[in-house]
Amino acid sequence: MTTVGIRCDAGPRTGVGHLVRCVALAEELTARGVDVHFLSDLGGVAWAESQLEQRGLPWHPAPYDTVGLVAAVERLDLDALVIDSYTLPPQQSVAARRTGRRVLAIVDGDPRGQTADIYVDQNLDAVLDVGDVRLAGLDYALLRTSVRQLRPTTAPVQRGTRVPKVVAFFGGTDAYRAAPQAARLLTRSGVPFDATVIAADDSLRAELLAVEAGPGQRFEIIAPTDHLPKLLIDADLVISASGTSTWELLCLGRAAALLWVVDNQILGYERTVAHGYAAGLGRLGDFDEAAPSVLAGLLTDPAARTALAARGWSAVDGRGVERVADALLGA
């Protein structure tokens, strides 16, 4: 197998989670000498486009229909096709398999009718009941090289020798404008912190700059950055939405406080919190009543942060891309 296509999209409302995990798989495949082509609608999101450009990954317009997909598969002489989409019509994966190509579908619980030779569900406690090859659970979490390289060799231990450093981020687009709400929730903790918050656009930046910090509380507002993993590795606490990035936080051994934004995040959020891999803050726009005290407790208790981070670190070893690539390539 020498050439693999990846069919996934990104956008201002759909976010960049599908793209990020597919880029992680593409990094592993290209490291093994495989040519990877993306067939994607990136919705004009500059950050998403840069993820492919800076890695030298060819990017082709997303086919509009089944005929277009089959034509692209034939034109690019693909040996296999990876599909990661909530909206792609199932008949497209059927048509791709009929050409004799191997199809791998990345799913989150519901396969949404996709037909594949290999199914991957990287979510905590995932169970797959379709397909002959089923790769389910955190052993198959698809993490980028920039994250994997920073994974500590042992579970991190936090010390209470500084004002806690906090990083808050909500994907490449923050489509539901979570950052300002999270910043205001942080101030309600009533304890000092030094927080870096990522603003996905200028309007979010303006709203964040208007958040009034309390005594000993400091905010730095920055634009989306490719150096996020390096910011995370120095953080004492990370606040984010439950989703693809959660497995990155666990792999890095970061103490995390999660919220959920859309319904398809609820299950992952509840499972992660129940396992003690992260603290829970509740739903965006309707945080749990205890959320400020949860943050206050984590900010003032290094031992609590250490315990949370250690449990998460032990759950994700960062080798998921290797296992998925082995299955796809028949290794």
N, C-alpha and C positions, 0 to 999 in steps of 0.2 A: 504494500500500500504506500503510494507516494504522494497522493493529492487528496486533501479532505476539504469539503465545503462546510461552512457554518452558517445556518439560517437563523438569525436572531435580529431583534430590533431594539431601539432605544428611543426616548423622546421626552419632551418636557413634562408630560403627564404620566407616561408609563415608567419613567425612571431609567436607570442604567444597570440595574442588577443583572438582567439576562446577559447583557454585553460583558460585564465585568467577569462573570464566571466563565463565559465562553472564551474571553481573552486569556484567562488562566489556562484553560485546556489548550488553546492555540500555542501558548508559550512552550508547554511541554511537548506538543507534537513537533513544532519547528526545531526544538532542541534535539529531536530524534531524526531530523532530516526530512520531515514531511512538509510539503508545501500546503499552506492553509489559505483559503479564500473565503472572505466574508460576503454573504449576500444579505444586505442589511439596509433598512430605512432607519437612519439615526436622528431623524426629526430635527435636523439643524442644530443639534447640541454640539457646540464646538469641543467641549471636553471629551465627549464620546468619540468624535472623529479623531482627536489627537491620540487616543489610546491605540488606534490602529495604525495611524501614520507614524508615530514614533517607534513602533515595533516593526515597521516595514511589512505590515500585513495587508495584502491586496483587498480592496473593498469595492464591491460591485453593487449596483442598485438592486433593491429587493424585487424579485419577480412578482408581477401582479396576480398571476393565477397559476393553475397547475401546468398549463402548456408552457408558460414562461419558466417555471422552475425546472421542468424536465429539459427544456432547451438549454438552460444555464448549466445543468448537471452534465449534459452531453458536450457543450461547448468547452467547458473547463476540464473535461475528461476526468471528473472526480471519481475516486475509488470509494468514497463514503460521504455521507451527509450527516451533520449534526444539526438537530432541530431543538431550539429553545424558545418557545413562544406560547403565550396564552391565547392567541387569536388566529394562528395559522389554521386554515381549513384542513381537517384530517385527510381529505382526499389527496392533498399534496404529498404527505408522507407515503401514502399508498402508492402513488404514481412513481415516486422516487425509488421505492423498493422494487417495483415492476421492471425498472431498468437494470436490475441486477446489482445495484449498489447497496452496501450495508448502511443502515440508518440507525443512528443513536439519538434517542429522545431524552432531553433533560426536562424533568417534570417536578412539580411541587404538589405531591399528593395525587390529585386528579390528573390522569394522562390527557384528559380533554379530547379523547377519541384518536389520539395519534397512534400510528402503527409503526413499530420499530423492531429491529433485531436485538437492540440493547436498550434498556431503560435505566436511567440514573435519577435517583431522588436523594439529594445530599442532605436532607433535613433530619433533624434529631428524631429518633424513634420511627423513622419512615418505614412503611411496609408496602411493598409492591405486589400486586396480584395479577400482573399482566406480563407477557413476554417470557422468552426462554432464558434470557440473561438479565438478571435483576440486581442492580447495584444500589443498595439502599442504606442510608444512615451516614453518620458523620465521617466514617472511614472513606467516604467518597466526596467529601467537601472539596470543591474546586477553588483553590486559592492561588492568587498571583505570586510570581516569583519574588516581587518586592516585599511581600508579606512573609513568605516562607523563609527567606534569607534572614529575617530578623527574629525568627522564633527563638526564644531563649532555650538553652540546653537543659535547664532545670526550671522548676516552677519559681517564679519571681517572689521575692519577699520585700514587702514595703516597710519603710521606716517613717516615723513621724518627725522628721528633722526639717521639714520645710512646709510652707503653705501649699496645700494640695494643688497639683496641676490637673486641670480638667480639659478634655477635648470634647466638643459637641459637634456632631455632623449628621446630615440626613440625606445622603446620596448626592449624586452629581447635579440634581435639579431641585431638590427639596420642594416637590410639586405641591405639597400640602402646607408649606410655610411653617414647618415645625420649629425651626431654629429660634425665632423670637419667643415662642411659648416656652421652650426649654430654658432659655436664658432667664425669663421671668421666674420660672419655677426654681431655678438655682438660687436666685436672690432671696426667695422665701425660705431657704434653708437657714438663713440667719447666721451663717458661719463664714469665715474667710475662705477664699479660693482665688486661684489664678487661672482663668478660663480662656481657651482659644475656641472660638466659634466660627464655623465655616458658613459664609453667606453665599448662596448659589447665584445671586444676581444683585444688582444695585439697589433694588427696592427692599430686598431683605436686609441688605447692609444698613440702609437708612433706618429701618425699623429696629435693628439690633443696636445701633448707636444710640437710639432713644431709650433703651432699657436702663433704668436707674439702679446702679449697683449700691449695695450697702457698705458699711464699714469693713475694711479689709478685703473687699471683693473687687476683682479686676477682670475686665473683659478685653480681649484682643479679637478683632473681627478681621478675618482673612477670606480671600477668594478660594474657590476649589483648587486643590493642589495635587500634583502627582507625588508629592512627598508626604502624603497623609500617613502611611505606615511609620515613617520616622517620627512624626508627631505623636502617634499613638504609643510608640514604645517608650516614650518618656512621660506618658500621662499616668497619674495616680488613679484617675477615674475617667471613664468614657461614657458619654450619654449619646444614644443613637436609637434609631428605629429598629425593631426586630425585622430581620430579613437576611439577605445574602451576606451583608457585612458582619453579622453576628459571628459567623464561623471564623472570620478573620480575627476578630477580637479575642475569641477563645484560643485560637492558635498562638496568638501573641502573649497570652497570659495577662490580659488586661482586666482589671475590675470594671464591670460594665453595669450601667443602669439603663434598662430598655423601656421604650414605650411602643405601642402599636398604633398604626395610622389607618390602615385599610383592613377589611375583613380577612383577606387571605394571609394576614400576618398573625392573626389571633392564635392559631394552633401552635405555631413555632414559638411565639411569645410565652404562652402558658407552659409549654413543655420545658423551655429553657429556664424559666423561673422556678418551676417545680423541681427540676434537677439541682437547683442551687448553683447554676452556671452563671447567672446574672441576677441582679435585683430588678424588680418590676415597679414601674411608675404608673401604669395604667394606659388609658386611651388618650391620644392627642385631642385636646379640646375638653377633656373631662378626666383629668388626672385623678388617680386615687387620692382620697383624703389624706392618707398617710405619706404621700409622695415627698413633701418637703422634709419630713422627719427621716424618711429613708435616706435622702441625700445628705442630710445633716449627720446621720449616723455614719455613713460611709466616709464623709469628708473628715470626720474627727477620729476615726478608728482605723489605724493602719492594719491592725490584726484582722478586722472584718474584711477589708479590701484584699488582704493577702489570701484569706481562706476562699473568697469568691474567685479570685484570679486562679488559684491553684486548681480548683475543681474544673474550671473551664479549660485551662492549659492541658490537663490530662485527657480531655475529651476529644481534642482535635490535634492530630499529629502532623498535619500539613502535607501528607503524602497522597491525598485523594486524587490529584491530577495524574499521578503515576499509575494508580490502580485503574482509573478510567481509560487512560491511554493504552495500557496493556490490553484491556478488554476490546477496545476499538481496533487496535492493530493486530489482535490475535496473538499477543506475546504470551 
